[in-house]
């Protein structure tokens, strides 16, 4: 199986939704919001569960020195909302995590490379 690299760029700030997946935006009703890194970890687990070891997943905090390794991403950050999901080096999704959309894009790549 061909590998697909998924990079998620985010911050340690809580995501805008309430953290329950309902997008109600009211943490008092649904519990504390998760950070982008926590949500990325859940995404990673779900992708590994669905696709197995063919997924190489990395999380990068945009407020760290590690961003020096991604000059092309640094250029697009002012134009997108975090989190930014990059698949095989190409920015694909921003502003949130949609497992269905991300998994769909990965499935398409894996089908192309069979």
HELIX and SHEET records of a PDB file:
HELIX    1   1 UNK A   27  UNK A   30  1                                   4    
HELIX    2   2 UNK A   36  UNK A   51  1                                  16    
HELIX    3   3 UNK A   52  UNK A   54  5                                   3    
HELIX    4   4 UNK A   65  UNK A   69  5                                   5    
HELIX    5   5 UNK A   71  UNK A   76  1                                   6    
HELIX    6   6 UNK A   77  UNK A   79  5                                   3    
HELIX    7   7 UNK A   99  UNK A  112  1                                  14    
SHEET    1   A 4 UNK A  55  UNK A  61  0                                        
SHEET    2   A 4 UNK A   4  UNK A  10  1                                        
SHEET    3   A 4 UNK A  84  UNK A  87 -1                                        
SHEET    4   A 4 UNK A  90  UNK A  94 -1                                        
END                                                                             
